[in-house]
Amino acid sequence: MTLSTVANSAVIRAAGGVVWRERAGEVQVAVVHRPRYDDWTLPKGKLKRTESSLDGAVREVREEIGSQVAVGRLLISVDYVFAGQPKTVAFWSMREIEGHFVAGPEVDEVAWLPPDEARTLVSYGIYRDVIDDFQSVPVPHALIILVRHAKAGKRSSWAADDRDRPLDRAGRRQAERLAQFLLHFSPDRIVSADRTRCVQTMDPLAERLGIPIEVSETFTDEAFVEDPGRVERQLLGLGKPGSAVVVCSQGTAIPGLLSQLPIRPPIVDVTTH
């Protein structure tokens, strides 16, 4: 199997994960043995017809190694040609919450190894590249997911106080889809700017998780413009060990905050993942 540049048309889409856990203070990642090919690779598989790459990655990890996971950052994708067909595989970093592996016809063995050993064991160079990307950033002990509110129509068409401008029909659909996406990160806290459209964007997620939305003026555009440093400190202060928090904010504050952070985090378009 070799890494190749492929056209976008008729590409087979697949997804998987670098699944990690800690044992005795050491990070281990999962690699799987496929008896059909007698090779070692990362857990992954083809997407279903209407499935997003994140949904598919989580499903494939669950099916292949029996792990329930909390998703972290988006890793690199790899492209190659298999049996004459172009294929692209998206990968995510995933922390194992719990799991029970049962051998099957597709995967008959799973090995949990330090990343360097996993890198040596995998059979193809493209998966070593994925593990290298995983290792390029330390595994997080806290996760902050910064979300821009869903579509709320044009400001010019809303005659009342802009703070009360609600989501439109498309925005409500986006909020429902966003909730499904965010569930994969296993958040335990939701914070929203005190704007109706931000709170409504978080409503479906809060309902599914059964947790309240913490409403704050801190993450509004106005608060950021007035004191960017304070908002950045408040954001980073949400990162508590072992927690994952979703923060819904606005279109000026978010890019401003991202530009100030020492390491630029990945930006993910939910419509493509």
C-alpha positions as MATLAB code, in Angstrom:
seq = 'MTLSTVANSAVIRAAGGVVWRERAGEVQVAVVHRPRYDDWTLPKGKLKRTESSLDGAVREVREEIGSQVAVGRLLISVDYVFAGQPKTVAFWSMREIEGHFVAGPEVDEVAWLPPDEARTLVSYGIYRDVIDDFQSVPVPHALIILVRHAKAGKRSSWAADDRDRPLDRAGRRQAERLAQFLLHFSPDRIVSADRTRCVQTMDPLAERLGIPIEVSETFTDEAFVEDPGRVERQLLGLGKPGSAVVVCSQGTAIPGLLSQLPIRPPIVDVTTH';
ca = [
       0.000    0.000    0.000;
       1.469    3.358   -0.992;
       0.441    6.944   -0.393;
      -0.961    8.463   -3.568;
      -2.598   11.675   -4.671;
      -6.125   10.894   -5.820;
      -8.960   12.802   -7.461;
     -12.017   13.799   -5.433;
     -14.470   11.967   -7.706;
     -15.500    8.399   -6.852;
     -13.297    8.328   -3.773;
     -14.108    5.687   -1.164;
     -14.521    7.498    2.162;
     -13.423    5.881    5.391;
     -12.546    6.969    8.914;
     -10.900    5.697   12.049;
      -9.043    6.651   15.166;
      -5.832    6.681   17.102;
      -7.399    5.332   20.269;
      -5.365    5.971   23.407;
      -5.445    5.219   27.093;
      -3.121    5.686   30.062;
      -1.719    2.805   32.078;
       0.683    3.452   34.958;
       1.232    6.963   33.653;
       2.124    5.748   30.152;
       0.141    6.495   26.999;
      -0.798    3.438   24.942;
      -2.475    3.355   21.525;
      -4.460    0.556   19.921;
      -3.369   -1.231   16.758;
      -5.342   -4.084   15.236;
      -4.469   -7.262   13.364;
      -6.591   -8.137   10.334;
      -6.432  -11.879    9.540;
      -7.676  -11.368    5.981;
      -4.567   -9.345    5.104;
      -2.282  -10.545    7.930;
      -1.357   -6.942    8.678;
      -1.358   -4.485   11.565;
      -3.153   -1.185   11.183;
      -5.214    1.399   13.039;
      -8.927    0.749   13.672;
     -10.888    2.175   10.749;
     -13.463    1.332    8.102;
     -15.657    2.523    5.251;
     -18.352    5.084    5.916;
     -21.974    4.315    5.360;
     -23.660    6.266    2.571;
     -24.989    9.184    4.632;
     -22.539    8.935    7.529;
     -20.195   11.727    8.597;
     -16.527   10.917    9.035;
     -16.752   11.444   12.799;
     -19.833    9.245   13.197;
     -18.149    6.574   11.083;
     -14.861    6.769   12.961;
     -16.564    6.300   16.333;
     -18.716    3.452   15.007;
     -15.766    1.618   13.424;
     -13.693    1.875   16.599;
     -16.590    0.496   18.615;
     -17.159   -2.363   16.167;
     -13.500   -3.324   15.723;
     -12.083   -3.047   19.249;
     -15.167   -2.607   21.450;
     -14.104    0.793   22.794;
     -16.369    3.607   23.918;
     -14.417    6.789   23.324;
     -14.260   10.521   23.915;
     -13.061   12.163   20.723;
     -10.249   14.693   20.805;
      -8.628   16.499   17.902;
      -8.874   15.828   14.188;
      -5.701   14.214   12.846;
      -4.413   14.019    9.286;
      -6.227   12.105    6.573;
      -4.434    9.630    4.324;
      -5.102    8.965    0.649;
      -4.152    5.839   -1.254;
      -5.287    3.537   -4.008;
      -6.624    0.137   -2.987;
      -7.637   -2.504   -5.536;
      -7.625    0.171   -8.233;
      -9.906    2.557   -6.336;
      -8.915    5.829   -4.652;
      -9.605    5.904   -0.934;
      -9.323    8.582    1.758;
      -9.331    7.850    5.477;
      -9.913   10.576    8.083;
      -8.493    9.996   11.557;
      -9.346   11.397   14.975;
      -7.582   11.179   18.292;
      -9.821    9.294   20.744;
      -9.477    8.600   24.449;
     -10.873    5.230   25.523;
     -13.467    5.587   28.260;
     -14.195    1.877   28.539;
     -13.971   -1.124   26.297;
     -14.159   -4.877   25.881;
     -12.522   -6.425   22.828;
     -14.049   -9.503   21.217;
     -12.120  -11.133   18.361;
     -13.963  -11.439   15.058;
     -13.391  -12.202   11.374;
     -12.244   -8.652   10.562;
     -10.046   -8.074   13.610;
      -8.692  -10.994   15.599;
      -6.225   -9.202   17.864;
      -5.710   -5.772   19.369;
      -2.411   -4.610   20.839;
      -2.089   -1.646   23.225;
       1.396   -0.216   22.839;
       3.388    2.953   23.473;
       3.121    5.120   20.333;
       6.715    4.441   19.247;
       6.140    0.683   19.429;
       2.787    0.985   17.674;
       4.501    2.996   14.952;
       6.986    0.164   14.426;
       4.310   -2.526   14.380;
       1.899   -1.036   11.832;
       2.398   -2.479    8.377;
       2.121    0.673    6.246;
       3.975    3.961    6.281;
       0.867    6.081    5.942;
      -0.323    4.938    9.363;
       3.046    5.779   10.855;
       2.370    9.303    9.572;
      -0.946    9.322   11.460;
       0.741    8.173   14.681;
       3.406   10.846   14.183;
       0.648   13.469   13.950;
      -0.933   12.081   17.114;
       2.422   12.332   18.923;
       3.087   15.885   17.710;
       0.845   17.248   20.495;
       0.718   15.883   24.076;
      -2.495   14.056   24.912;
      -4.896   16.522   26.535;
      -6.130   16.196   30.088;
      -8.794   18.822   29.447;
     -10.736   19.749   26.344;
     -12.373   23.053   25.368;
     -14.605   22.963   22.289;
     -15.293   26.454   20.972;
     -18.457   26.669   18.852;
     -19.901   29.506   16.802;
     -23.673   29.816   17.098;
     -25.861   28.395   14.338;
     -27.552   30.474   11.633;
     -29.743   33.272   12.962;
     -30.736   35.154    9.827;
     -29.685   38.685    8.948;
     -29.247   41.268   11.664;
     -30.855   43.879    9.405;
     -34.100   41.890    9.293;
     -34.427   41.754   13.103;
     -36.027   44.923   14.481;
     -35.737   44.105   18.191;
     -32.676   43.987   20.438;
     -29.985   42.010   18.632;
     -29.162   40.150   21.845;
     -32.544   38.440   21.463;
     -32.188   37.473   17.790;
     -33.120   33.759   17.585;
     -32.028   30.947   15.320;
     -33.882   30.661   12.047;
     -35.210   27.398   10.657;
     -31.868   26.440    9.114;
     -30.116   27.315   12.362;
     -32.374   25.030   14.374;
     -31.512   22.173   12.023;
     -27.829   23.015   12.402;
     -28.159   22.964   16.186;
     -29.643   19.456   16.099;
     -26.840   18.210   13.864;
     -24.257   19.951   16.008;
     -25.557   18.177   19.109;
     -24.917   14.784   17.520;
     -21.411   15.895   16.536;
     -20.550   17.238   19.986;
     -21.795   14.160   21.844;
     -18.766   12.273   20.518;
     -16.504   14.515   22.645;
     -18.306   13.448   25.868;
     -18.685   16.990   27.223;
     -19.635   17.411   30.877;
     -20.183   21.180   30.845;
     -21.835   23.687   28.482;
     -21.144   27.436   28.584;
     -22.906   29.942   26.326;
     -22.637   33.642   25.625;
     -25.773   35.418   26.830;
     -27.254   35.771   23.365;
     -30.470   33.980   22.470;
     -28.955   32.465   19.318;
     -26.014   31.063   21.296;
     -28.193   29.525   23.995;
     -30.554   28.050   21.394;
     -27.575   26.519   19.587;
     -26.697   24.646   22.777;
     -30.258   23.637   23.718;
     -30.330   20.294   21.816;
     -26.974   19.251   23.275;
     -28.005   20.204   26.813;
     -31.233   18.233   26.421;
     -29.402   15.105   25.243;
     -26.804   15.310   27.994;
     -29.260   16.310   30.698;
     -27.030   19.120   31.962;
     -27.726   22.863   32.283;
     -26.349   25.610   30.058;
     -24.226   28.108   31.989;
     -25.034   31.507   30.467;
     -22.373   34.219   30.660;
     -21.709   37.621   29.116;
     -17.989   36.781   29.072;
     -17.974   35.213   25.617;
     -19.937   37.830   23.705;
     -18.373   39.870   20.919;
     -18.739   43.016   23.012;
     -16.876   41.527   25.960;
     -14.059   40.382   23.709;
     -13.689   43.756   22.009;
     -13.642   45.499   25.402;
     -11.013   43.214   26.973;
      -9.616   40.377   24.812;
      -7.154   39.275   27.478;
      -9.848   38.791   30.090;
     -11.947   36.657   27.758;
      -8.919   34.539   26.852;
      -8.118   33.973   30.517;
     -11.731   33.042   31.236;
     -11.728   30.590   28.332;
      -8.499   28.859   29.315;
      -9.670   28.776   32.929;
     -12.477   26.441   31.896;
      -9.940   23.706   31.117;
     -10.145   21.542   34.237;
      -8.321   18.165   34.414;
     -10.502   15.339   33.168;
     -13.217   17.630   31.807;
     -14.562   18.563   28.394;
     -16.449   21.847   28.073;
     -18.354   23.252   25.106;
     -18.344   27.053   24.776;
     -20.734   28.734   22.331;
     -19.705   32.218   21.240;
     -19.924   34.677   18.329;
     -18.262   35.560   15.054;
     -15.900   38.253   16.330;
     -14.861   36.665   19.609;
     -14.030   33.226   18.190;
     -11.470   34.182   15.515;
     -10.040   36.768   17.893;
      -9.555   34.169   20.616;
      -8.038   31.657   18.211;
      -5.527   34.222   16.980;
      -4.376   34.878   20.556;
      -3.837   31.281   21.636;
      -0.191   30.110   21.712;
      -1.036   27.007   19.667;
      -3.686   27.336   16.985;
      -6.245   24.545   17.517;
      -7.894   22.679   14.651;
     -10.989   24.205   13.071;
     -13.631   21.689   12.057;
     -16.565   22.312    9.728;
     -19.420   20.159   10.999;
     -20.950   20.020    7.522;
     -17.949   18.038    6.254;
     -17.267   15.883    9.312;
];
